Amino acid sequence: MTSSQLETLVFVSLPFLAHMVLLRRQVMEFGNLLQEIRDLLDQDHDNSLKCWYYAMCMCLHLDTGLVTQPYTKCVKYMQGEGMEPTLRDPNGKARLIVCIWLWEVRNENWEAATVWQKTAWDFVVQDEGESVGNYLTCMYLIEGLIIYMVYKMDRKNLAAIARADSLLKTLFKNITKAQKACRLVTPRLYHLKAYYVIAKYNDYKKGFELLNKAKKFAEKYCNELELSWIKHSELAWVHKLSREMQIFGKSIVKRRL
């Protein structure tokens, strides 16, 4: 393996490793890996790794509420250098855009979300086994789409509901097929399916069946982060969240589900 090939392997592997550590809620180790990514930014021949760096900063914020780079700095990067062509690995830029859109959607900043919506919605699930990073990005997009659909349902915007629901069905179909070769996303996928059936059909029985499947897969694959939010959803959906947990959820940008 040449030095160039080895370097590329490192660039591709570090964001993936960082996300694996995050799923296990090993935040300190995640921070160490993020610093390693930052130290290598000047060595990448395009902006692929830098996009991944800011994308992973957004993931940390969305998933835990912790901040390494403020949201405004991530957006500023994406609006500037991030707009340049990303040749080596476009998945980092896709993750960053989707996460920025999700952040705005969670905050109900609908006008700001519109700026990123078209690009975020242009996301395509890659073929089975092709890209773990791509499949993880899909989870953030699905979450945002469900929140968006609920918002439009409250306002009886039938056209917007139909468009979001159509995209959700396509994403669910494609990611369900793809995740057979990438069980890493399975717990989150079932969690989101549970959220979807409750949000669209008010079917709590089916929702909790899917949530239980999510819990089993999260335990099987040691996904501590997902287990914590499955527990949050269990309590939220039966209206048993403590006041402290409700405040905590709101304090980290209208947390998941």
C-alpha positions as CSV (number, residue, x, y, z in Angstrom):
1,M,0.0,0.0,0.0
2,T,1.4,3.4,-1.0
3,S,1.6,6.3,1.4
4,S,-1.2,8.0,-0.5
5,Q,-3.4,5.0,-0.3
6,L,-2.7,4.7,3.5
7,E,-3.5,8.4,3.9
8,T,-6.8,8.0,2.1
9,L,-7.7,5.0,4.3
10,V,-7.1,7.0,7.4
11,F,-9.2,9.9,6.1
12,V,-12.1,7.5,5.3
13,S,-11.8,5.5,8.6
14,L,-11.6,8.2,11.2
15,P,-15.1,9.7,10.8
16,F,-16.5,6.2,10.8
17,L,-14.6,5.3,14.0
18,A,-15.7,8.5,15.6
19,H,-19.4,7.7,15.0
20,M,-18.9,4.1,16.3
21,V,-17.5,5.6,19.5
22,L,-20.4,8.1,19.8
23,L,-22.9,5.3,19.5
24,R,-21.3,3.7,22.5
25,R,-21.5,7.0,24.4
26,Q,-17.8,7.2,24.8
27,V,-17.8,11.0,24.5
28,M,-14.2,11.5,25.7
29,E,-12.9,9.1,23.1
30,F,-15.1,10.7,20.5
31,G,-13.5,14.0,21.3
32,N,-10.0,12.5,20.9
33,L,-10.9,11.2,17.5
34,L,-12.4,14.5,16.4
35,Q,-9.1,16.2,17.4
36,E,-7.2,13.7,15.3
37,I,-9.5,14.5,12.3
38,R,-8.9,18.2,12.9
39,D,-5.1,17.7,13.0
40,L,-5.2,16.1,9.6
41,L,-7.4,18.6,7.8
42,D,-4.5,20.4,6.0
43,Q,-3.2,17.1,4.6
44,D,-6.4,16.3,2.6
45,H,-6.2,17.3,-1.0
46,D,-9.8,18.7,-1.1
47,N,-12.4,19.6,1.5
48,S,-13.8,16.1,2.1
49,L,-12.2,15.6,5.6
50,K,-13.1,19.1,6.7
51,C,-16.7,18.5,5.7
52,W,-16.6,15.3,7.8
53,Y,-15.1,17.3,10.7
54,Y,-17.9,19.8,10.9
55,A,-20.5,17.1,10.2
56,M,-19.3,15.1,13.2
57,C,-19.4,18.2,15.3
58,M,-23.1,18.5,14.3
59,C,-23.7,14.9,15.1
60,L,-22.3,15.3,18.6
61,H,-24.5,18.3,19.1
62,L,-27.7,16.7,17.7
63,D,-27.1,13.4,19.6
64,T,-25.9,14.6,23.0
65,G,-26.3,18.4,23.2
66,L,-22.6,18.8,23.7
67,V,-20.8,21.4,21.6
68,T,-17.3,21.2,20.1
69,Q,-17.9,23.8,17.3
70,P,-20.9,26.1,17.6
71,Y,-23.7,25.6,15.1
72,T,-23.1,29.0,13.6
73,K,-19.5,28.1,12.8
74,C,-20.6,24.9,11.1
75,V,-23.1,26.8,9.0
76,K,-20.5,29.5,8.1
77,Y,-18.1,26.8,6.9
78,M,-20.8,25.1,4.8
79,Q,-21.8,28.4,3.2
80,G,-18.2,29.2,2.3
81,E,-15.5,26.6,1.8
82,G,-18.0,23.8,2.1
83,M,-19.7,24.9,-1.1
84,E,-16.6,24.0,-3.1
85,P,-16.6,20.7,-5.0
86,T,-16.0,17.6,-2.8
87,L,-14.2,15.0,-5.0
88,R,-12.7,12.3,-2.8
89,D,-15.7,11.7,-0.5
90,P,-19.0,13.6,-0.9
91,N,-20.6,11.7,2.0
92,G,-19.2,14.2,4.6
93,K,-20.8,17.2,2.8
94,A,-24.1,15.3,2.5
95,R,-24.1,14.5,6.3
96,L,-23.3,18.1,7.1
97,I,-26.1,19.6,5.0
98,V,-28.6,17.1,6.4
99,C,-27.6,17.8,10.0
100,I,-27.8,21.5,9.5
101,W,-31.3,21.1,8.0
102,L,-32.3,18.8,10.9
103,W,-31.0,21.3,13.4
104,E,-33.3,24.0,11.9
105,V,-36.2,21.6,11.7
106,R,-35.9,20.6,15.4
107,N,-35.8,24.3,16.3
108,E,-38.8,25.0,14.1
109,N,-36.8,27.6,12.2
110,W,-38.8,26.7,9.1
111,E,-37.7,29.7,7.0
112,A,-34.0,28.9,7.7
113,A,-34.7,25.2,7.1
114,T,-36.0,26.0,3.6
115,V,-32.5,27.2,2.6
116,W,-31.1,23.7,3.1
117,Q,-34.2,21.6,2.3
118,K,-33.8,21.0,-1.4
119,T,-30.2,19.8,-1.1
120,A,-30.9,17.7,2.0
121,W,-33.9,16.1,0.2
122,D,-31.8,15.3,-2.8
123,F,-30.0,12.7,-0.7
124,V,-30.0,9.2,-2.2
125,V,-29.4,5.9,-0.3
126,Q,-26.5,4.1,-1.8
127,D,-26.5,0.4,-2.8
128,E,-26.5,-2.3,-0.2
129,G,-23.1,-2.5,1.6
130,E,-21.6,0.5,-0.3
131,S,-21.4,3.2,2.4
132,V,-22.0,3.0,6.2
133,G,-21.7,6.8,6.4
134,N,-24.4,7.2,3.8
135,Y,-26.8,5.0,5.8
136,L,-26.2,6.8,9.0
137,T,-26.9,10.1,7.2
138,C,-30.2,8.7,6.1
139,M,-31.2,8.3,9.7
140,Y,-30.9,12.0,10.4
141,L,-32.8,12.8,7.2
142,I,-35.7,10.5,8.1
143,E,-35.9,12.0,11.6
144,G,-36.2,15.5,10.1
145,L,-38.8,14.4,7.5
146,I,-41.0,13.0,10.2
147,I,-40.8,16.2,12.2
148,Y,-41.5,18.2,9.0
149,M,-44.5,15.9,8.2
150,V,-46.0,16.4,11.6
151,Y,-45.6,20.1,11.3
152,K,-47.4,20.1,8.0
153,M,-50.1,17.7,9.3
154,D,-50.8,20.2,12.1
155,R,-51.4,22.9,9.4
156,K,-53.3,20.5,7.1
157,N,-50.9,21.2,4.2
158,L,-51.9,18.2,2.1
159,A,-49.4,18.7,-0.7
160,A,-46.4,19.1,1.7
161,I,-47.6,16.0,3.7
162,A,-47.8,13.9,0.6
163,R,-44.4,15.0,-0.7
164,A,-42.7,14.3,2.7
165,D,-44.5,11.0,3.1
166,S,-43.6,9.8,-0.4
167,L,-39.9,10.6,0.3
168,L,-40.1,8.8,3.7
169,K,-41.6,5.7,2.1
170,T,-38.8,5.7,-0.5
171,L,-36.1,6.1,2.1
172,F,-37.6,3.5,4.4
173,K,-37.7,1.0,1.6
174,N,-34.2,1.6,0.4
175,I,-32.5,1.8,3.8
176,T,-34.4,-1.3,5.0
177,K,-32.8,-3.2,2.1
178,A,-29.4,-1.6,2.6
179,Q,-29.2,-2.2,6.4
180,K,-29.1,-5.9,5.9
181,A,-25.4,-5.5,5.1
182,C,-25.0,-2.8,7.8
183,R,-26.8,-3.7,11.1
184,L,-25.3,-0.6,12.7
185,V,-28.3,1.4,11.6
186,T,-30.9,-1.2,12.5
187,P,-31.7,0.0,16.0
188,R,-32.2,3.6,14.9
189,L,-34.2,2.4,11.8
190,Y,-36.8,0.6,14.0
191,H,-36.9,3.5,16.4
192,L,-37.7,5.8,13.5
193,K,-40.3,3.4,12.1
194,A,-42.0,3.4,15.5
195,Y,-42.0,7.2,15.5
196,Y,-43.4,7.3,12.0
197,V,-46.4,5.0,12.6
198,I,-47.3,6.9,15.8
199,A,-46.9,10.3,14.1
200,K,-48.9,9.3,11.0
201,Y,-51.4,6.7,12.1
202,N,-51.5,7.3,15.9
203,D,-50.9,3.6,16.2
204,Y,-49.2,3.2,19.6
205,K,-49.6,-0.6,19.6
206,K,-47.6,-1.0,16.4
207,G,-45.2,1.8,17.5
208,F,-44.3,0.1,20.7
209,E,-43.8,-3.2,18.9
210,L,-41.3,-1.5,16.6
211,L,-39.7,0.3,19.6
212,N,-39.2,-3.1,21.3
213,K,-37.4,-4.4,18.2
214,A,-35.2,-1.3,18.2
215,K,-34.4,-1.9,21.9
216,K,-33.4,-5.5,21.2
217,F,-31.2,-4.6,18.3
218,A,-29.6,-1.7,20.3
219,E,-28.8,-4.1,23.1
220,K,-27.4,-6.7,20.7
221,Y,-25.1,-4.2,19.0
222,C,-24.2,-2.3,22.2
223,N,-25.7,0.9,20.9
224,E,-25.8,2.8,24.2
225,L,-26.7,6.1,22.6
226,E,-29.8,4.6,20.9
227,L,-30.8,2.8,24.1
228,S,-30.9,6.1,26.0
229,W,-33.2,7.6,23.5
230,I,-35.4,4.6,23.2
231,K,-35.9,4.9,26.9
232,H,-36.7,8.6,26.4
233,S,-39.3,7.7,23.8
234,E,-40.9,5.0,25.9
235,L,-41.5,7.5,28.7
236,A,-42.5,10.4,26.4
237,W,-45.1,8.3,24.5
238,V,-46.9,7.3,27.7
239,H,-46.5,10.8,29.2
240,K,-44.2,9.7,32.1
241,L,-41.2,11.9,31.4
242,S,-40.1,13.7,34.5
243,R,-40.0,17.4,34.5
244,E,-36.2,17.3,34.6
245,M,-36.1,15.1,31.5
246,Q,-38.5,17.3,29.7
247,I,-36.3,20.4,30.4
248,F,-33.2,18.4,29.5
249,G,-34.8,17.4,26.2
250,K,-35.7,21.0,25.3
251,S,-32.3,22.3,26.4
252,I,-30.4,20.4,23.7
253,V,-32.3,21.8,20.7
254,K,-35.6,19.9,20.9
255,R,-34.1,16.5,21.2
256,R,-34.9,13.5,19.1
257,L,-38.4,12.2,19.1
